[in-house]
Every structure is written in C-alpha cells, then in structure tokens.
Amino acid sequence: MRGEWDKVNNDVLWSEDNPKRQLIVQAARARLWQVVNELREIVDSMEINNMDYTARMVIEEYKRRLTKNTLFSFMGECIKELKDGGRERTSGTYHNADKIVVLKKGSVAEQGTHEGLIAQKGYYYELGKKSDRIGMIFIK
C-alpha cells in the first residue's frame, strides 16, 4: 500500500501546478551545478585523450544529461577512479542521498536509500564490491 501512496504522492508533487515543484527544481539545479563544477575541475586537471573508454563515457554522459536539463545528478561508478581519493569523496554522496535509482542495461534494477539497497544485497551491493565499476547510479 505504501508503494502506491508514494506513487500518488510523487505524481502530485511533480505536477506542473505545484509550487513546491519549483523549489525542488531550483534546489536540484543548484546541486547539479555543484557536481558540474567538481567534474569540470577533474576534467581540467587531466587530458581526456589519456582517459580510458569508461572515464570518457562518464564525461560524455554528464554532458548529454546536462543539455537535457535533467533533475537527476548522474554518477558513474567509474567517476570515482578519476580523482585521487575519489571513492571516499563520492561515497558520502551515495550514503546521504534521499533516493538512489540503479540502472542495469538501460532499465531500473533497484531503487531506495543506500542502507536499504545494501541490505537487499542486490545489484547495487554487487556494484559496490566490484573493482571494475561500470554500473550507473542516479541520485535523486
């Protein structure tokens, strides 16, 4: 029953005539710019031509999503490898996210909080254990 209530609640929240929606959009854009600036610093500090395919793919995906004004902040697991200490730097983002949506082969595999997804021991949990992190995670 709670799942249905959440769905209705989200539908109402995201309706065009809801004044809270504008506040949420503004907050999401502010956070997104923070992520973009961090990414810009990373990219400016290295040559893209020297990056492996996965790192270039993450950067291209960031650019693609930004041009579509998405409300989601895209995080590729492999972005953690772009900066020294990256794992510790970005893991806090995952731990504190209100909602994490995990994609697998282009469709939603799981969603929930970091703690809930770890407890499920599903795809998100497996991504956290792998050293070749290629999965994509959206943080809402």
ABEGO torsion letter per residue (X at the ends): XAAAAAAAAAAAAABAABAAAAAAAAAAAAAAAAAAAAAAAAAAABBAAABBAAAAAAAAAAAAAAAAGBABBBBBAAAAAABBGAAAAAAAAAAABABBBBBBGGBBABBEBAAAAAAAGBAAAAAAABABBABBBBBX
